[in-house]
Amino acid sequence: MNFQPPSNSLTTRDYQFIIIVTILFLIIATGLVYVNLSLPNGGGDFYVHWVAARGFMFEQTDPYSGLIPERVQALVYDDSIRAGDEVYILDTPFHILLLYFPFALLSDVELARAIFTLVLQLALFALVYLSLRLTGWEIPRWFWILFFILCVLNFYTFQAILEANPVLILGLIYAGMLITLYNEQDELLGALFAVSLYYWEVGLPFLLLIAYRCYKENRTHVFAGFFMLSFVLLAVSFFLYPDWLIPYLRAGMNNLQADFGFSIFTSLQNIFPAYGRITAWIVILIFIIAYGYEWNRIPEADDRRFYWACCLALAIAPLIGFRTEMEHLSILIIPLALIFSIVYDRWKIGSVLTILLLLILFTLPWALYLFSPLTNLTGDILYLFLPVFTIIGLYWIRWWALRPPRLWADLTKN
């Protein structure tokens, strides 16, 4: 018998399948855009980029000038801005702002927001998928469904979608960086690194770990990919706006002085007025020591340990003094996937524990938000809840996460 390799050409049935999938995708995407058009007030994190990009493209307005926050505040707030409200100062570097230029071509701001929100939703779906793939877990079908529902409908992700915050795209980039690191796709890893250098308060500890490991392993192609894409973006940005660097730095300093967002200092002071600040410093010191310990183990760390350390870096970032926003916590989908995978695999009642943890993680924040008085204290508890939950979970599963199953009892979830 003569065995021939399968033909590389697509059959009629393949073309039919592709057409059906494309039509279904277009129908779903159109439906999501229609739903996004009816979103309530919000969207400020997108508006600030859209207004800045459109002002620069069509009016030659400095995107870092005071005119941009005024226009965004008029879009977001029905009345005048109050103390504690976000002032929406653009602090995104201009070479990253270039990525918003296609949306700025749309003159209808609500339609632009709806389409950008669709991009965020697609990024969220991909983030959930990649986060579960990173665990190396043979995932039960029922958990796919429950974890997907948790990630799409939980309080923190809802805030990110409502504000049209690009943190979900950033989370997808972070997950992609881990996958490309393990698959030794160094040029792609460097390119992802180049477009991740904004919202440093979300993932600075994580990015430092990635960069340090690449340096210790002498992965020069990562830095080649980083500098090539960075050079292209920076060259285009300086060609279009040669003097953007100083206004960008000035805007960043102004944004740091603005009175909005959350930090461990303000949150613990509101919860414990008498000794909140000293408690915050103690917590920060503990996390810095823990982070430093994992940093020192990088040269000898295998992939499992490094993955766990990266999850820890994402979890502690909101609690080491940076001021950030509630929606930024949605990036913790990455470490949560690891926690649930270990809980399910290493305990006899793993499925029961997983469902219980999912319910707590889903219901408690929504219950606080919907049924508690909307005060600063409620916001601070909501802000601290998810990173504290994640850190406790990571240290709970740490022993099993760093060691592959070696005993028959482990493999049967003893």
C-alpha positions in Angstrom: 0.0 0.0 0.0 1.2 3.5 -0.8 0.7 6.0 2.0 0.6 9.6 0.9 0.8 12.6 3.1 -2.5 14.5 3.5 -3.1 17.3 1.0 -2.3 20.8 2.3 -5.1 22.4 0.2 -8.4 23.2 1.9 -11.4 21.1 1.0 -14.9 22.5 0.3 -16.0 21.5 3.8 -13.0 23.4 5.2 -14.1 26.5 3.4 -17.7 26.1 4.6 -16.5 25.7 8.1 -14.3 28.9 7.9 -17.2 30.8 6.4 -19.7 29.7 9.1 -17.2 30.5 11.9 -16.5 34.0 10.3 -20.3 34.7 10.1 -20.9 33.6 13.6 -18.0 35.8 14.9 -19.3 38.8 13.0 -22.8 38.3 14.4 -21.5 38.0 18.0 -19.1 40.9 17.5 -21.9 43.1 16.2 -24.2 42.1 19.0 -21.5 42.9 21.6 -20.9 46.3 20.0 -24.7 47.0 20.2 -24.7 46.0 23.8 -21.6 48.1 24.5 -23.4 51.2 23.1 -25.9 50.9 25.9 -23.2 50.8 28.7 -23.8 53.3 31.5 -21.6 56.3 32.3 -18.0 55.6 32.4 -15.4 54.9 29.8 -13.0 57.6 31.0 -9.9 55.5 30.6 -10.7 55.2 26.9 -11.9 58.7 26.4 -8.7 60.2 27.7 -6.8 58.4 25.0 -9.4 58.9 22.3 -9.6 62.7 23.0 -5.8 63.1 23.1 -5.2 61.1 19.9 -8.1 62.8 18.0 -7.0 66.3 19.3 -3.5 65.7 18.1 -4.5 64.2 14.7 -7.1 66.8 13.7 -6.4 69.9 15.8 -2.7 69.7 16.4 -3.4 69.8 20.2 -0.8 68.8 22.6 -2.1 65.5 24.0 -0.5 66.3 27.4 -2.0 69.7 27.8 -4.7 70.7 30.3 -7.3 70.9 27.5 -7.5 67.1 27.3 -8.6 66.5 30.9 -11.2 69.2 30.6 -12.8 67.6 27.6 -12.7 64.1 29.1 -14.3 65.4 32.4 -17.1 66.9 30.3 -17.7 63.5 28.7 -17.5 61.5 32.0 -19.1 63.6 34.7 -22.6 65.0 34.4 -21.7 67.8 36.8 -18.5 69.5 37.9 -15.6 67.3 39.0 -15.4 66.7 42.8 -12.6 65.9 45.2 -11.5 62.3 44.8 -12.7 62.0 41.2 -10.3 61.0 38.5 -8.9 64.0 36.7 -8.0 62.0 33.6 -4.5 63.4 32.9 -3.0 61.5 30.0 0.2 59.8 31.2 0.6 57.2 28.5 3.9 57.6 26.4 3.2 58.9 23.0 4.6 55.8 21.2 2.0 53.8 23.0 -0.7 56.4 22.3 -0.1 55.7 18.6 -2.0 52.4 19.1 -5.2 54.4 19.7 -5.0 56.4 16.5 -7.2 53.9 14.5 -10.0 54.5 17.1 -9.5 58.3 16.9 -10.5 58.1 13.2 -14.1 57.5 14.4 -15.8 60.8 15.1 -18.6 59.2 17.2 -17.1 58.8 20.6 -19.7 56.3 21.8 -19.2 54.0 18.8 -15.4 54.2 19.3 -15.8 53.3 22.9 -18.1 50.4 22.0 -15.6 49.0 19.5 -12.7 49.4 21.9 -14.8 47.7 24.6 -15.3 44.8 22.1 -11.5 44.5 21.8 -11.3 44.4 25.6 -13.9 41.7 25.7 -12.0 39.6 23.1 -8.8 40.2 25.0 -10.5 39.0 28.2 -11.6 35.8 26.6 -8.1 35.2 25.3 -6.6 36.1 28.8 -8.8 33.5 30.5 -7.8 30.8 27.9 -4.1 31.6 28.2 -4.2 31.8 32.0 -5.6 28.3 32.2 -3.2 27.0 29.5 -0.3 28.3 31.6 -1.2 26.0 34.5 -0.6 22.9 32.4 -3.8 21.5 34.0 -6.1 19.0 32.3 -9.1 21.3 32.8 -12.5 19.8 33.4 -15.2 21.2 31.1 -17.3 22.3 33.9 -14.5 24.4 35.3 -13.9 26.1 32.0 -17.5 27.3 32.1 -17.4 28.4 35.8 -14.0 30.1 35.6 -15.1 31.9 32.4 -18.3 33.1 34.1 -16.3 34.3 37.1 -13.8 36.2 34.9 -16.4 37.8 32.7 -18.9 38.8 35.3 -16.9 39.4 38.5 -16.9 42.9 40.0 -13.3 43.9 39.1 -13.6 42.8 35.4 -16.9 44.6 35.2 -15.2 47.8 36.4 -12.5 47.4 33.7 -15.1 46.9 31.0 -17.2 49.8 32.2 -14.2 52.2 32.3 -12.9 50.7 29.0 -9.5 50.3 30.7 -6.7 48.7 28.6 -5.6 46.6 31.6 -7.3 43.6 30.1 -5.1 43.9 27.0 -2.1 44.4 29.3 -3.1 41.2 31.1 -3.2 39.3 27.8 0.3 40.7 27.0 1.6 39.5 30.3 0.1 36.0 29.8 1.6 36.0 26.3 5.0 36.9 27.7 5.0 33.9 30.0 4.0 31.6 27.2 6.6 32.9 24.8 9.2 32.7 27.5 8.6 29.0 28.1 8.3 28.3 24.3 11.6 30.2 23.7 10.0 32.6 21.2 12.4 35.3 22.3 11.8 37.9 19.6 8.1 37.8 20.2 8.7 38.1 23.9 10.8 41.2 23.4 8.1 42.7 21.2 5.4 42.1 23.8 7.7 43.6 26.4 8.0 46.8 24.3 4.2 47.4 24.2 3.8 46.5 27.9 5.7 49.5 29.3 2.7 51.6 30.5 0.6 51.3 33.6 3.8 50.4 35.4 1.9 50.4 38.7 0.0 47.3 37.5 3.0 45.0 36.7 6.3 46.6 37.4 7.5 43.7 39.8 6.4 41.2 37.2 8.2 42.9 34.3 11.4 43.2 36.4 11.3 39.4 37.0 10.9 38.7 33.3 13.7 41.1 32.4 16.0 39.7 35.0 15.5 36.1 34.0 16.1 36.9 30.4 19.3 38.7 31.4 20.5 35.8 33.6 19.8 33.3 30.8 21.6 35.5 28.3 18.6 35.5 26.0 19.8 38.3 23.7 17.1 37.7 21.1 14.6 39.0 23.7 16.4 42.3 23.9 16.7 42.4 20.1 13.0 42.0 19.7 12.4 44.7 22.3 14.7 47.3 20.8 13.5 46.7 17.3 9.9 47.3 18.0 10.7 50.1 20.4 12.9 51.8 17.8 10.1 51.7 15.2 7.5 53.0 17.6 9.8 55.7 19.1 11.0 56.7 15.6 7.4 57.2 14.4 6.4 59.0 17.6 9.3 61.5 17.5 8.7 62.1 13.8 5.1 63.0 14.5 5.7 64.9 17.7 9.4 65.6 18.3 9.0 67.3 21.7 6.6 64.9 23.4 9.0 63.5 26.1 9.1 66.6 28.5 5.3 67.2 28.4 4.7 63.5 29.0 7.0 63.5 32.0 5.3 66.6 33.3 1.9 65.1 32.9 3.0 61.9 34.7 4.2 64.0 37.7 0.9 65.9 37.7 -1.0 62.6 37.7 1.0 61.3 40.6 -0.1 64.3 42.7 -3.8 63.9 41.8 -6.1 62.8 44.6 -7.8 59.7 43.2 -7.4 55.9 43.1 -6.4 53.5 45.9 -3.2 52.6 47.7 -2.4 50.5 50.7 -1.6 53.6 52.7 -4.9 55.3 52.2 -6.9 52.1 52.4 -5.4 51.0 55.7 -5.6 54.5 57.2 -9.3 54.6 56.4 -9.9 51.1 57.9 -7.5 51.6 60.9 -7.2 55.4 61.5 -4.9 55.1 64.5 -2.2 52.8 63.2 -3.1 52.3 59.5 0.1 54.0 58.1 2.5 52.0 60.2 0.7 48.8 59.3 1.0 49.7 55.7 4.8 50.1 56.0 5.0 46.7 57.8 3.0 45.0 55.0 5.1 46.7 52.3 8.3 45.6 54.0 7.1 42.0 54.3 6.2 41.9 50.6 9.5 43.4 49.5 11.4 40.8 51.5 9.2 38.0 50.0 9.8 39.5 46.5 13.5 39.8 47.1 13.7 36.2 48.2 12.1 35.0 45.0 14.3 37.3 43.0 17.4 35.7 44.5 16.1 32.3 43.6 15.6 33.1 39.9 19.0 31.8 38.7 18.2 28.3 40.1 14.4 28.4 39.7 12.7 26.0 37.3 9.7 27.0 35.3 7.2 26.0 38.0 8.9 28.2 40.6 9.3 31.1 38.3 5.7 30.9 37.2 4.6 31.0 40.8 6.9 34.0 41.5 5.5 35.9 38.6 2.0 35.3 40.0 3.1 36.6 43.4 4.6 39.7 41.7 1.3 40.5 40.1 -0.6 40.0 43.4 1.7 42.1 45.5 1.9 45.0 43.0 -1.3 46.8 44.4 0.0 46.4 48.0 3.5 47.8 47.8 2.6 51.5 47.9 1.7 52.3 44.3 -1.5 54.2 43.8 -3.7 52.3 41.3 -7.4 51.8 40.4 -10.0 49.2 41.2 -10.2 47.9 37.6 -6.5 47.2 37.5 -7.1 44.3 39.8 -8.7 42.3 37.0 -5.2 41.3 35.9 -5.1 38.9 38.8 -6.9 36.4 36.6 -3.5 35.0 35.9 -2.6 33.9 39.4 -6.1 32.9 40.2 -6.0 30.3 37.5 -2.9 28.8 39.1 -4.5 28.7 42.6 -7.7 27.0 41.4 -5.7 24.4 39.3 -3.6 23.4 42.3 -6.6 23.3 44.7 -8.5 21.0 42.3 -5.6 18.7 41.6 -4.1 18.2 45.1 -7.1 17.6 47.4 -9.7 14.9 47.4 -12.4 17.5 47.8 -10.7 19.7 45.3 -13.8 20.2 43.1 -15.9 21.2 46.2 -13.2 23.6 47.4 -12.8 25.1 43.9 -16.5 25.8 43.6 -16.6 27.3 47.1 -13.7 29.6 46.4 -15.3 30.6 43.1 -18.5 31.5 44.9 -16.7 33.5 47.5 -14.7 35.4 44.9 -17.7 36.1 42.9 -20.4 36.9 45.4 -18.6 38.8 48.2 -17.3 41.8 46.2 -20.7 42.2 44.5 -22.5 41.9 47.8 -20.3 44.6 49.3 -20.8 46.8 46.3 -24.6 46.4 46.0 -25.8 46.0 49.6 -23.3 48.0 51.7 -23.3 51.8 52.0 -21.1 53.2 49.2 -18.5 54.9 51.3 -14.7 55.2 51.1 -14.5 52.3 53.6 -16.4 50.0 51.3 -14.2 50.9 48.4 -11.0 50.3 50.4 -12.3 46.8 51.5 -13.1 46.0 47.9 -9.7 47.2 46.8 -7.8 45.1 49.4 -9.9 42.0 49.1 -8.8 40.6 45.8 -5.0 41.0 46.2 -5.1 39.7 49.8 -7.2 36.7 48.7 -4.8 36.0 45.9 -1.7 36.2 48.1 -3.2 34.0 50.7 -4.1 31.5 48.0 -0.7 31.6 46.4 1.0 30.8 49.7 -1.6 28.2 50.5 -0.8 26.2 47.4 2.9 27.1 47.3 4.3 23.7 48.4 2.3 21.8 45.8 2.8 24.4 43.1 6.6 24.2 43.3 6.8 20.5 43.3 5.5 18.2 40.6 3.5 15.1 41.8 6.0 12.4 42.7 3.9 9.9 44.7 1.0 7.8 43.7 -1.0 9.5 46.5 -0.3 12.9 44.9 -1.5 11.7 41.6 -4.8 10.5 43.1 -5.3 13.8 44.9 -4.5 12.5 48.4 
